[in-house]
Amino acid sequence: MNQNGVSKGSSSSIENTYESRIIQSLDKISTSFERLYNLLEKRERERQYTVWDAIKEIPNLDQGTRFTALDMIDTKTKKDAFLKMSPEERLNWIFYKMQGV
C-alpha cells in the first residue's frame, strides 16, 4: 500500500482505466478528423466541375449569353444552386435573368 492507503494494484488499475479513456478519446478525435478530411476531399473533387462547365453543357446558348450568365453567378450560394440545377433548369434560369439585363 502507498501512503494514501491505496494498494499498488489499485493504483495501476486506475492508471489503466485513465489511459484507456484517453485512448478512446483520441480514437474519437482521430475518427472525427478523418471524416472531416474525407468531406473536404470530396468537396475539392466536386469543385473540379465548375460553373463554367455547367454553362457550356446548356444547349442553344451563344457565347455572349454564356459569358453574361457567368457574370450573374457571382456568389457561392448562387454557384452551388446553379450546379444543383438540371441543364434545362439552368437554361430557364439564364433566360429569366437575361430578361432584366
N, C-alpha and C positions, 0 to 999 in steps of 0.2 A: 504494500500500500504506500501511496505517496503521502505528503504532509496534509493534504486536504481530505484524506480518508477515502480516496478513490483508488481501487486496485489498478495495477498497471494494465491488466487485461481489459478493464472497462474503459480506461483512457484510450487504449488502442482501438477499441470498438467505436468509440465516439469519433476518433480521428478518421476511421474508415468511412463512417456514415457521412461525416462532413465532406471528405474527399469525394465520396460518391455523389453527393448533392452538387458539388462544384462541377464534376464531370458531366452530370445530367444537364446542368445549366449551360455549360459550354457546348454540349451537343445541340441543345435547342437554339442557341445563338448561331452556331455553325449552320444548322438547317435553315434558319431564317435568312442568313446571308446568302446561302446557296439559292434559295427561292428568289430572292431579290436580284441576284446576279442573272439568273435564268430569265426573269422578266425583262431586265434591261437588255439582255442579248436579243430576246425576241423582238422587242421594240426597235432595236437597231436594225434587225433584219427587215422588219416591216417598213422602216424608213427608206430603205433602198428603193422601194416602189414610191415614186414621188408624185406630187400633184400634176406635174408636167406629163408624166407617163399616163396618168389617168385622163388628162385632157386630150392627149394625142389619140387615145383609143376611141374617142367620140367621133362617129362618122358625121359627115356633112358640115364640118366647121372649117372655114377658111383660116389661113394663118393669122390674119389680123384679129379675128374673133378669138382665136386661141390665146393670143398674147393679152388681149383685153381681159379674158376670163382669168388668166394667171394673175393679173394685177388685182382683180376683185377678190381673190382668195388670199387675204393679207394677214390673217391671224391663225394661230394654231388650232383654235376651235373650228374655224371655217375649213381649214385643211383636213382635219380629222373627219368632219361631217362630209366633206366632198369625197374623200376616199372611201367612205362607207356607202355612198350612193351607187346605184347601178348606172351603167353608161347612159341609159335613157333618162334617168333622174338627173344626171349631170347635164345632159343636153337641155332639158327643160329648165333647170336652174340657170344655166348660162343665158338662155333666151329670155327668161324672166328678168334677170339682172341687166341684160342689154337694153331692155325697154326704157330704163331710167338713164341710160348713157346718152 
